[in-house]
Amino acid sequence: MSQADPHIHVEQKVMQAGAAFRNVIASTLGGAPDAPSVVTTGCGLQVPYAMTSPRPESVTCLACREHAHQEHLRYAEQVERLSRMPGMPFTGDEAAKAAQWARDVAKRFAG
């Protein structure tokens, strides 16, 4: 972990980062684990959790921005692929909205 690194990063598991994901876990399990003090980032560094953000506008590490861009695109493709499987618990319209959301966030990370 570099104390001199001034950049804001994204967590390596960017789709599982942030308050929205923690809220899903908390509502499902009735509680959520504490946030870690140090995390591995999309660029491979280990940095304090406080030096990460799931918001594209806050991330200043270019390698992390690219990682988050690719992860959101991968998520959109996965949602669309799963939506075509029979018996899925979400509608095609819900899947399309989720995929579009992920593509919109990916675009914000790329821009």
N, CA, C and O atoms as CSV, one atom per row, in Angstrom:
chain,resi,resn,atom,element,x,y,z
A,1,MET,N,N,0.852,-1.169,0.000
A,1,MET,CA,C,0.000,0.000,0.000
A,1,MET,C,C,0.897,1.232,0.000
A,1,MET,O,O,1.789,1.362,0.838
A,2,SER,N,N,0.660,2.105,-0.918
A,2,SER,CA,C,1.472,3.309,-1.051
A,2,SER,C,C,0.797,4.478,-0.353
A,2,SER,O,O,-0.323,4.852,-0.703
A,3,GLN,N,N,1.467,5.053,0.625
A,3,GLN,CA,C,0.918,6.195,1.350
A,3,GLN,C,C,0.944,7.451,0.485
A,3,GLN,O,O,0.198,8.395,0.749
A,4,ALA,N,N,1.791,7.477,-0.543
A,4,ALA,CA,C,1.937,8.661,-1.372
A,4,ALA,C,C,0.984,8.675,-2.567
A,4,ALA,O,O,0.938,9.663,-3.300
A,5,ASP,N,N,0.225,7.603,-2.775
A,5,ASP,CA,C,-0.676,7.528,-3.926
A,5,ASP,C,C,-1.852,8.472,-3.726
A,5,ASP,O,O,-2.673,8.248,-2.837
A,6,PRO,N,N,-1.952,9.533,-4.542
A,6,PRO,CA,C,-3.031,10.504,-4.364
A,6,PRO,C,C,-4.332,10.132,-5.079
A,6,PRO,O,O,-5.331,10.839,-4.947
A,7,HIS,N,N,-4.329,9.032,-5.832
A,7,HIS,CA,C,-5.477,8.705,-6.677
A,7,HIS,C,C,-6.620,8.057,-5.910
A,7,HIS,O,O,-6.428,7.409,-4.881
A,8,ILE,N,N,-7.813,8.256,-6.449
A,8,ILE,CA,C,-8.999,7.552,-5.980
A,8,ILE,C,C,-9.186,6.376,-6.927
A,8,ILE,O,O,-9.146,6.541,-8.146
A,9,HIS,N,N,-9.390,5.191,-6.367
A,9,HIS,CA,C,-9.455,3.941,-7.129
A,9,HIS,C,C,-10.858,3.343,-7.062
A,9,HIS,O,O,-11.744,3.875,-6.392
A,10,VAL,N,N,-11.043,2.231,-7.768
A,10,VAL,CA,C,-12.247,1.409,-7.602
A,10,VAL,C,C,-11.801,0.066,-7.039
A,10,VAL,O,O,-10.680,-0.387,-7.268
A,11,GLU,N,N,-12.712,-0.557,-6.294
A,11,GLU,CA,C,-12.400,-1.896,-5.805
A,11,GLU,C,C,-12.332,-2.858,-6.978
A,11,GLU,O,O,-13.011,-2.665,-7.987
A,12,GLN,N,N,-11.513,-3.894,-6.846
A,12,GLN,CA,C,-11.365,-4.876,-7.900
A,12,GLN,C,C,-12.720,-5.501,-8.250
A,12,GLN,O,O,-13.027,-5.715,-9.423
A,13,LYS,N,N,-13.515,-5.787,-7.238
A,13,LYS,CA,C,-14.862,-6.334,-7.450
A,13,LYS,C,C,-15.834,-5.158,-7.493
A,13,LYS,O,O,-16.683,-5.010,-6.614
A,14,VAL,N,N,-15.702,-4.338,-8.507
A,14,VAL,CA,C,-16.433,-3.080,-8.600
A,14,VAL,C,C,-17.948,-3.274,-8.585
A,14,VAL,O,O,-18.663,-2.402,-8.092
A,15,MET,N,N,-18.449,-4.366,-9.098
A,15,MET,CA,C,-19.896,-4.591,-9.110
A,15,MET,C,C,-20.418,-4.971,-7.725
A,15,MET,O,O,-21.629,-4.996,-7.502
A,16,GLN,N,N,-19.517,-5.262,-6.803
A,16,GLN,CA,C,-19.911,-5.605,-5.435
A,16,GLN,C,C,-19.485,-4.508,-4.457
A,16,GLN,O,O,-19.410,-4.745,-3.251
A,17,ALA,N,N,-19.212,-3.335,-4.962
A,17,ALA,CA,C,-18.746,-2.232,-4.125
A,17,ALA,C,C,-19.855,-1.209,-3.929
A,17,ALA,O,O,-20.784,-1.121,-4.732
A,18,GLY,N,N,-19.751,-0.462,-2.887
A,18,GLY,CA,C,-20.650,0.654,-2.673
A,18,GLY,C,C,-21.847,0.338,-1.802
A,18,GLY,O,O,-22.104,-0.810,-1.441
A,19,ALA,N,N,-22.564,1.390,-1.480
A,19,ALA,CA,C,-23.685,1.300,-0.553
A,19,ALA,C,C,-24.839,0.469,-1.106
A,19,ALA,O,O,-25.485,-0.254,-0.348
A,20,ALA,N,N,-25.110,0.554,-2.397
A,20,ALA,CA,C,-26.249,-0.189,-2.964
A,20,ALA,C,C,-26.073,-1.690,-2.772
A,20,ALA,O,O,-27.014,-2.383,-2.384
A,21,PHE,N,N,-24.878,-2.192,-3.039
A,21,PHE,CA,C,-24.625,-3.625,-2.868
A,21,PHE,C,C,-24.713,-4.005,-1.392
A,21,PHE,O,O,-25.301,-5.030,-1.047
A,22,ARG,N,N,-24.132,-3.184,-0.525
A,22,ARG,CA,C,-24.190,-3.472,0.916
A,22,ARG,C,C,-25.635,-3.462,1.410
A,22,ARG,O,O,-25.989,-4.254,2.283
A,23,ASN,N,N,-26.473,-2.582,0.868
A,23,ASN,CA,C,-27.884,-2.543,1.258
A,23,ASN,C,C,-28.613,-3.813,0.850
A,23,ASN,O,O,-29.462,-4.305,1.593
A,24,VAL,N,N,-28.292,-4.351,-0.329
A,24,VAL,CA,C,-28.902,-5.607,-0.770
A,24,VAL,C,C,-28.515,-6.738,0.179
A,24,VAL,O,O,-29.362,-7.534,0.586
A,25,ILE,N,N,-27.247,-6.803,0.523
A,25,ILE,CA,C,-26.777,-7.839,1.451
A,25,ILE,C,C,-27.449,-7.674,2.811
A,25,ILE,O,O,-27.899,-8.652,3.409
A,26,ALA,N,N,-27.514,-6.450,3.291
A,26,ALA,CA,C,-28.121,-6.194,4.604
A,26,ALA,C,C,-29.599,-6.570,4.617
A,26,ALA,O,O,-30.078,-7.160,5.584
A,27,SER,N,N,-30.321,-6.234,3.556
A,27,SER,CA,C,-31.750,-6.552,3.531
A,27,SER,C,C,-31.989,-8.042,3.347
A,27,SER,O,O,-33.001,-8.568,3.809
A,28,THR,N,N,-31.071,-8.724,2.680
A,28,THR,CA,C,-31.209,-10.161,2.470
A,28,THR,C,C,-30.833,-10.950,3.719
A,28,THR,O,O,-31.534,-11.885,4.105
A,29,LEU,N,N,-29.726,-10.568,4.345
A,29,LEU,CA,C,-29.200,-11.330,5.477
A,29,LEU,C,C,-29.505,-10.704,6.836
A,29,LEU,O,O,-29.244,-11.309,7.875
A,30,GLY,N,N,-30.050,-9.509,6.827
A,30,GLY,CA,C,-30.351,-8.850,8.087
A,30,GLY,C,C,-29.160,-8.117,8.680
A,30,GLY,O,O,-29.237,-7.627,9.807
A,31,GLY,N,N,-28.085,-8.035,7.958
A,31,GLY,CA,C,-26.883,-7.330,8.411
A,31,GLY,C,C,-25.818,-7.415,7.348
A,31,GLY,O,O,-25.893,-8.251,6.448
A,32,ALA,N,N,-24.843,-6.566,7.447
A,32,ALA,CA,C,-23.751,-6.573,6.476
A,32,ALA,C,C,-22.427,-6.520,7.231
A,32,ALA,O,O,-22.347,-5.922,8.304
A,33,PRO,N,N,-21.399,-7.136,6.683
A,33,PRO,CA,C,-20.093,-7.072,7.343
A,33,PRO,C,C,-19.532,-5.652,7.284
A,33,PRO,O,O,-19.902,-4.857,6.421
A,34,ASP,N,N,-18.652,-5.359,8.200
A,34,ASP,CA,C,-17.986,-4.062,8.184
A,34,ASP,C,C,-17.166,-3.931,6.907
A,34,ASP,O,O,-16.674,-4.919,6.363
A,35,ALA,N,N,-17.033,-2.712,6.450
A,35,ALA,CA,C,-16.195,-2.454,5.290
A,35,ALA,C,C,-14.740,-2.739,5.664
A,35,ALA,O,O,-14.315,-2.426,6.776
A,36,PRO,N,N,-13.981,-3.328,4.750
A,36,PRO,CA,C,-12.570,-3.612,5.063
A,36,PRO,C,C,-11.764,-2.321,5.149
A,36,PRO,O,O,-12.150,-1.308,4.565
A,37,SER,N,N,-10.667,-2.352,5.861
A,37,SER,CA,C,-9.844,-1.147,5.964
A,37,SER,C,C,-8.936,-0.989,4.747
A,37,SER,O,O,-8.586,0.131,4.376
A,38,VAL,N,N,-8.549,-2.114,4.118
A,38,VAL,CA,C,-7.704,-2.100,2.925
A,38,VAL,C,C,-8.348,-3.003,1.883
A,38,VAL,O,O,-8.827,-4.090,2.203
A,39,VAL,N,N,-8.356,-2.542,0.627
A,39,VAL,CA,C,-8.941,-3.336,-0.460
A,39,VAL,C,C,-7.975,-3.420,-1.632
A,39,VAL,O,O,-7.094,-2.576,-1.795
A,40,THR,N,N,-8.160,-4.456,-2.446
A,40,THR,CA,C,-7.429,-4.563,-3.707
A,40,THR,C,C,-8.235,-3.807,-4.758
A,40,THR,O,O,-9.459,-3.923,-4.821
A,41,THR,N,N,-7.542,-3.045,-5.567
A,41,THR,CA,C,-8.202,-2.179,-6.536
A,41,THR,C,C,-8.177,-2.780,-7.933
A,41,THR,O,O,-7.533,-3.801,-8.179
A,42,GLY,N,N,-8.882,-2.134,-8.832
A,42,GLY,CA,C,-8.916,-2.560,-10.223
A,42,GLY,C,C,-7.563,-2.508,-10.901
A,42,GLY,O,O,-7.333,-3.228,-11.872
A,43,CYS,N,N,-6.661,-1.667,-10.407
A,43,CYS,CA,C,-5.315,-1.579,-10.985
A,43,CYS,C,C,-4.328,-2.510,-10.281
A,43,CYS,O,O,-3.155,-2.573,-10.648
A,44,GLY,N,N,-4.814,-3.238,-9.262
A,44,GLY,CA,C,-3.977,-4.218,-8.582
A,44,GLY,C,C,-3.312,-3.746,-7.310
A,44,GLY,O,O,-2.683,-4.546,-6.619
A,45,LEU,N,N,-3.430,-2.464,-6.977
A,45,LEU,CA,C,-2.840,-1.965,-5.737
A,45,LEU,C,C,-3.720,-2.314,-4.552
A,45,LEU,O,O,-4.911,-2.584,-4.706
A,46,GLN,N,N,-3.132,-2.307,-3.383
A,46,GLN,CA,C,-3.907,-2.398,-2.150
A,46,GLN,C,C,-3.870,-1.021,-1.524
A,46,GLN,O,O,-2.806,-0.479,-1.225
A,47,VAL,N,N,-5.059,-0.464,-1.332
A,47,VAL,CA,C,-5.166,0.902,-0.805
A,47,VAL,C,C,-6.205,0.929,0.310
A,47,VAL,O,O,-7.022,0.015,0.419
A,48,PRO,N,N,-6.179,1.972,1.139
A,48,PRO,CA,C,-7.228,2.107,2.149
A,48,PRO,C,C,-8.598,2.192,1.468
A,48,PRO,O,O,-8.742,2.816,0.417
A,49,TYR,N,N,-9.592,1.562,2.077
A,49,TYR,CA,C,-10.955,1.582,1.549
A,49,TYR,C,C,-11.420,3.017,1.291
A,49,TYR,O,O,-12.149,3.282,0.335
A,50,ALA,N,N,-10.991,3.933,2.151
A,50,ALA,CA,C,-11.386,5.334,2.014
A,50,ALA,C,C,-10.865,5.975,0.734
A,50,ALA,O,O,-11.343,7.040,0.343
A,51,MET,N,N,-9.902,5.351,0.077
A,51,MET,CA,C,-9.347,5.882,-1.177
A,51,MET,C,C,-9.989,5.240,-2.398
A,51,MET,O,O,-9.414,5.261,-3.486
A,52,THR,N,N,-11.183,4.668,-2.225
A,52,THR,CA,C,-11.916,4.065,-3.339
A,52,THR,C,C,-13.291,4.712,-3.458
A,52,THR,O,O,-13.808,5.307,-2.512
A,53,SER,N,N,-13.858,4.578,-4.639
A,53,SER,CA,C,-15.207,5.085,-4.866
A,53,SER,C,C,-15.853,4.300,-5.999
A,53,SER,O,O,-15.179,3.966,-6.973
A,54,PRO,N,N,-17.146,3.998,-5.895
A,54,PRO,CA,C,-17.856,3.377,-7.012
A,54,PRO,C,C,-18.369,4.418,-8.011
A,54,PRO,O,O,-18.903,4.057,-9.059
A,55,ARG,N,N,-18.212,5.699,-7.694
A,55,ARG,CA,C,-18.710,6.776,-8.555
A,55,ARG,C,C,-17.667,7.145,-9.605
A,55,ARG,O,O,-16.553,7.530,-9.251
A,56,PRO,N,N,-18.007,7.036,-10.886
A,56,PRO,CA,C,-17.045,7.339,-11.950
A,56,PRO,C,C,-16.429,8.735,-11.842
A,56,PRO,O,O,-15.249,8.921,-12.138
A,57,GLU,N,N,-17.222,9.700,-11.423
A,57,GLU,CA,C,-16.735,11.079,-11.347
A,57,GLU,C,C,-15.651,11.256,-10.289
A,57,GLU,O,O,-14.897,12.228,-10.339
A,58,SER,N,N,-15.563,10.341,-9.342
A,58,SER,CA,C,-14.582,10.461,-8.263
A,58,SER,C,C,-13.286,9.710,-8.533
A,58,SER,O,O,-12.261,10.017,-7.924
A,59,VAL,N,N,-13.308,8.736,-9.430
A,59,VAL,CA,C,-12.148,7.870,-9.662
A,59,VAL,C,C,-11.132,8.587,-10.543
A,59,VAL,O,O,-11.446,9.015,-11.654
A,60,THR,N,N,-9.901,8.712,-10.027
A,60,THR,CA,C,-8.843,9.415,-10.762
A,60,THR,C,C,-7.771,8.485,-11.311
A,60,THR,O,O,-6.957,8.912,-12.130
A,61,CYS,N,N,-7.745,7.233,-10.888
A,61,CYS,CA,C,-6.765,6.263,-11.401
A,61,CYS,C,C,-7.257,5.765,-12.766
A,61,CYS,O,O,-8.327,5.164,-12.862
A,62,LEU,N,N,-6.482,6.014,-13.805
A,62,LEU,CA,C,-6.903,5.648,-15.162
A,62,LEU,C,C,-7.041,4.139,-15.343
A,62,LEU,O,O,-7.955,3.683,-16.030
A,63,ALA,N,N,-6.148,3.362,-14.737
A,63,ALA,CA,C,-6.242,1.897,-14.855
A,63,ALA,C,C,-7.508,1.390,-14.156
A,63,ALA,O,O,-8.151,0.460,-14.643
A,64,CYS,N,N,-7.862,1.982,-13.041
A,64,CYS,CA,C,-9.095,1.596,-12.338
A,64,CYS,C,C,-10.327,1.994,-13.142
A,64,CYS,O,O,-11.314,1.258,-13.171
A,65,ARG,N,N,-10.276,3.144,-13.791
A,65,ARG,CA,C,-11.408,3.573,-14.625
A,65,ARG,C,C,-11.623,2.570,-15.760
A,65,ARG,O,O,-12.758,2.198,-16.057
A,66,GLU,N,N,-10.540,2.140,-16.386
A,66,GLU,CA,C,-10.647,1.153,-17.473
A,66,GLU,C,C,-11.183,-0.172,-16.940
A,66,GLU,O,O,-12.030,-0.802,-17.572
A,67,HIS,N,N,-10.691,-0.589,-15.784
A,67,HIS,CA,C,-11.169,-1.839,-15.165
A,67,HIS,C,C,-12.673,-1.752,-14.902
A,67,HIS,O,O,-13.414,-2.675,-15.241
A,68,ALA,N,N,-13.123,-0.662,-14.307
A,68,ALA,CA,C,-14.545,-0.489,-13.997
A,68,ALA,C,C,-15.377,-0.430,-15.273
A,68,ALA,O,O,-16.479,-0.976,-15.319
A,69,HIS,N,N,-14.867,0.217,-16.292
A,69,HIS,CA,C,-15.555,0.284,-17.592
A,69,HIS,C,C,-15.802,-1.128,-18.120
A,69,HIS,O,O,-16.922,-1.470,-18.501
A,70,GLN,N,N,-14.751,-1.943,-18.138
A,70,GLN,CA,C,-14.866,-3.311,-18.650
A,70,GLN,C,C,-15.782,-4.171,-17.781
A,70,GLN,O,O,-16.560,-4.967,-18.306
A,71,GLU,N,N,-15.699,-4.019,-16.461
A,71,GLU,CA,C,-16.543,-4.816,-15.558
A,71,GLU,C,C,-18.019,-4.481,-15.732
A,71,GLU,O,O,-18.859,-5.380,-15.678
A,72,HIS,N,N,-18.351,-3.225,-15.938
A,72,HIS,CA,C,-19.746,-2.855,-16.150
A,72,HIS,C,C,-20.262,-3.383,-17.493
A,72,HIS,O,O,-21.409,-3.821,-17.589
A,73,LEU,N,N,-19.422,-3.342,-18.520
A,73,LEU,CA,C,-19.834,-3.913,-19.810
A,73,LEU,C,C,-20.031,-5.420,-19.698
A,73,LEU,O,O,-20.977,-5.972,-20.259
A,74,ARG,N,N,-19.141,-6.074,-18.978
A,74,ARG,CA,C,-19.251,-7.528,-18.770
A,74,ARG,C,C,-20.546,-7.864,-18.017
A,74,ARG,O,O,-21.222,-8.839,-18.344
A,75,TYR,N,N,-20.883,-7.058,-17.017
A,75,TYR,CA,C,-22.108,-7.255,-16.252
A,75,TYR,C,C,-23.336,-7.101,-17.154
A,75,TYR,O,O,-24.269,-7.900,-17.073
A,76,ALA,N,N,-23.337,-6.079,-18.009
A,76,ALA,CA,C,-24.469,-5.861,-18.915
A,76,ALA,C,C,-24.671,-7.067,-19.824
A,76,ALA,O,O,-25.800,-7.512,-20.028
A,77,GLU,N,N,-23.586,-7.592,-20.365
A,77,GLU,CA,C,-23.683,-8.782,-21.229
A,77,GLU,C,C,-24.199,-9.983,-20.453
A,77,GLU,O,O,-25.010,-10.754,-20.966
A,78,GLN,N,N,-23.735,-10.146,-19.227
A,78,GLN,CA,C,-24.161,-11.278,-18.405
A,78,GLN,C,C,-25.653,-11.192,-18.080
A,78,GLN,O,O,-26.359,-12.199,-18.133
A,79,VAL,N,N,-26.127,-10.009,-17.749
A,79,VAL,CA,C,-27.548,-9.832,-17.444
A,79,VAL,C,C,-28.397,-10.169,-18.669
A,79,VAL,O,O,-29.418,-10.848,-18.562
A,80,GLU,N,N,-27.966,-9.689,-19.822
A,80,GLU,CA,C,-28.727,-9.980,-21.042
A,80,GLU,C,C,-28.730,-11.475,-21.358
A,80,GLU,O,O,-29.753,-12.028,-21.762
A,81,ARG,N,N,-27.600,-12.114,-21.174
A,81,ARG,CA,C,-27.498,-13.561,-21.431
A,81,ARG,C,C,-28.395,-14.337,-20.473
A,81,ARG,O,O,-29.110,-15.248,-20.889
A,82,LEU,N,N,-28.357,-13.979,-19.192
A,82,LEU,CA,C,-29.192,-14.665,-18.204
A,82,LEU,C,C,-30.681,-14.423,-18.437
A,82,LEU,O,O,-31.503,-15.295,-18.156
A,83,SER,N,N,-31.030,-13.253,-18.946
A,83,SER,CA,C,-32.444,-12.931,-19.147
A,83,SER,C,C,-33.093,-13.816,-20.203
A,83,SER,O,O,-34.316,-13.954,-20.236
A,84,ARG,N,N,-32.284,-14.409,-21.057
A,84,ARG,CA,C,-32.825,-15.282,-22.105
A,84,ARG,C,C,-33.024,-16.719,-21.621
A,84,ARG,O,O,-33.578,-17.548,-22.342
A,85,MET,N,N,-32.578,-17.008,-20.416
A,85,MET,CA,C,-32.727,-18.362,-19.891
A,85,MET,C,C,-34.129,-18.535,-19.315
A,85,MET,O,O,-34.657,-17.613,-18.693
A,86,PRO,N,N,-34.740,-19.704,-19.513
A,86,PRO,CA,C,-36.076,-19.923,-18.971
A,86,PRO,C,C,-36.062,-19.963,-17.444
A,86,PRO,O,O,-35.104,-20.439,-16.834
A,87,GLY,N,N,-37.126,-19.462,-16.842
A,87,GLY,CA,C,-37.285,-19.532,-15.400
A,87,GLY,C,C,-36.552,-18.469,-14.611
A,87,GLY,O,O,-36.422,-18.591,-13.393
A,88,MET,N,N,-36.070,-17.434,-15.269
A,88,MET,CA,C,-35.353,-16.386,-14.539
A,88,MET,C,C,-36.342,-15.570,-13.702
A,88,MET,O,O,-37.476,-15.352,-14.131
A,89,PRO,N,N,-35.929,-15.120,-12.520
A,89,PRO,CA,C,-36.845,-14.403,-11.621
A,89,PRO,C,C,-37.036,-12.925,-11.982
A,89,PRO,O,O,-37.621,-12.175,-11.200
A,90,PHE,N,N,-36.556,-12.502,-13.139
A,90,PHE,CA,C,-36.762,-11.120,-13.558
A,90,PHE,C,C,-37.211,-11.106,-15.012
A,90,PHE,O,O,-36.910,-12.023,-15.777
A,91,THR,N,N,-37.931,-10.058,-15.382
A,91,THR,CA,C,-38.478,-9.957,-16.727
A,91,THR,C,C,-37.414,-9.471,-17.706
A,91,THR,O,O,-36.368,-8.961,-17.307
A,92,GLY,N,N,-37.697,-9.637,-18.971
A,92,GLY,CA,C,-36.803,-9.127,-20.002
A,92,GLY,C,C,-36.662,-7.624,-19.920
A,92,GLY,O,O,-35.585,-7.085,-20.175
A,93,ASP,N,N,-37.747,-6.934,-19.564
A,93,ASP,CA,C,-37.703,-5.480,-19.430
A,93,ASP,C,C,-36.800,-5.068,-18.268
A,93,ASP,O,O,-36.039,-4.107,-18.382
A,94,GLU,N,N,-36.884,-5.791,-17.153
A,94,GLU,CA,C,-36.021,-5.495,-16.000
A,94,GLU,C,C,-34.553,-5.738,-16.363
A,94,GLU,O,O,-33.670,-4.968,-15.985
A,95,ALA,N,N,-34.314,-6.813,-17.096
A,95,ALA,CA,C,-32.943,-7.114,-17.520
A,95,ALA,C,C,-32.413,-6.038,-18.460
A,95,ALA,O,O,-31.256,-5.632,-18.355
A,96,ALA,N,N,-33.258,-5.579,-19.375
A,96,ALA,CA,C,-32.845,-4.533,-20.313
A,96,ALA,C,C,-32.496,-3.247,-19.572
A,96,ALA,O,O,-31.530,-2.568,-19.921
A,97,LYS,N,N,-33.284,-2.911,-18.548
A,97,LYS,CA,C,-33.011,-1.708,-17.753
A,97,LYS,C,C,-31.696,-1.855,-16.993
A,97,LYS,O,O,-30.902,-0.916,-16.937
A,98,ALA,N,N,-31.464,-3.032,-16.406
A,98,ALA,CA,C,-30.217,-3.267,-15.664
A,98,ALA,C,C,-29.015,-3.205,-16.602
A,98,ALA,O,O,-27.985,-2.624,-16.259
A,99,ALA,N,N,-29.146,-3.799,-17.777
A,99,ALA,CA,C,-28.044,-3.782,-18.750
A,99,ALA,C,C,-27.776,-2.353,-19.219
A,99,ALA,O,O,-26.620,-1.954,-19.359
A,100,GLN,N,N,-28.830,-1.587,-19.460
A,100,GLN,CA,C,-28.649,-0.205,-19.898
A,100,GLN,C,C,-28.000,0.630,-18.803
A,100,GLN,O,O,-27.137,1.462,-19.084
A,101,TRP,N,N,-28.415,0.411,-17.547
A,101,TRP,CA,C,-27.783,1.110,-16.427
A,101,TRP,C,C,-26.278,0.830,-16.404
A,101,TRP,O,O,-25.471,1.749,-16.264
A,102,ALA,N,N,-25.907,-0.452,-16.542
A,102,ALA,CA,C,-24.493,-0.835,-16.502
A,102,ALA,C,C,-23.727,-0.204,-17.660
A,102,ALA,O,O,-22.596,0.247,-17.478
A,103,ARG,N,N,-24.325,-0.167,-18.840
A,103,ARG,CA,C,-23.661,0.464,-19.990
A,103,ARG,C,C,-23.510,1.972,-19.787
A,103,ARG,O,O,-22.501,2.557,-20.180
A,104,ASP,N,N,-24.514,2.596,-19.173
A,104,ASP,CA,C,-24.424,4.025,-18.888
A,104,ASP,C,C,-23.284,4.312,-17.896
A,104,ASP,O,O,-22.530,5.269,-18.075
A,105,VAL,N,N,-23.165,3.493,-16.866
A,105,VAL,CA,C,-22.080,3.686,-15.895
A,105,VAL,C,C,-20.741,3.402,-16.565
A,105,VAL,O,O,-19.770,4.120,-16.324
A,106,ALA,N,N,-20.671,2.365,-17.404
A,106,ALA,CA,C,-19.430,2.070,-18.137
A,106,ALA,C,C,-19.004,3.261,-18.972
A,106,ALA,O,O,-17.822,3.601,-19.025
A,107,LYS,N,N,-19.960,3.889,-19.619
A,107,LYS,CA,C,-19.657,5.070,-20.436
A,107,LYS,C,C,-19.107,6.216,-19.584
A,107,LYS,O,O,-18.211,6.942,-20.014
A,108,ARG,N,N,-19.649,6.370,-18.376
A,108,ARG,CA,C,-19.154,7.415,-17.477
A,108,ARG,C,C,-17.716,7.120,-17.042
A,108,ARG,O,O,-16.916,8.042,-16.889
A,109,PHE,N,N,-17.383,5.841,-16.842
A,109,PHE,CA,C,-16.003,5.491,-16.496
A,109,PHE,C,C,-15.062,5.712,-17.671
A,109,PHE,O,O,-13.890,6.030,-17.471
A,110,ALA,N,N,-15.560,5.548,-18.897
A,110,ALA,CA,C,-14.716,5.717,-20.083
A,110,ALA,C,C,-14.502,7.183,-20.426
A,110,ALA,O,O,-13.493,7.541,-21.033
A,111,GLY,N,N,-15.444,8.026,-20.043
A,111,GLY,CA,C,-15.404,9.421,-20.451
A,111,GLY,C,C,-14.657,10.281,-19.583
A,111,GLY,O,O,-14.560,11.481,-19.838
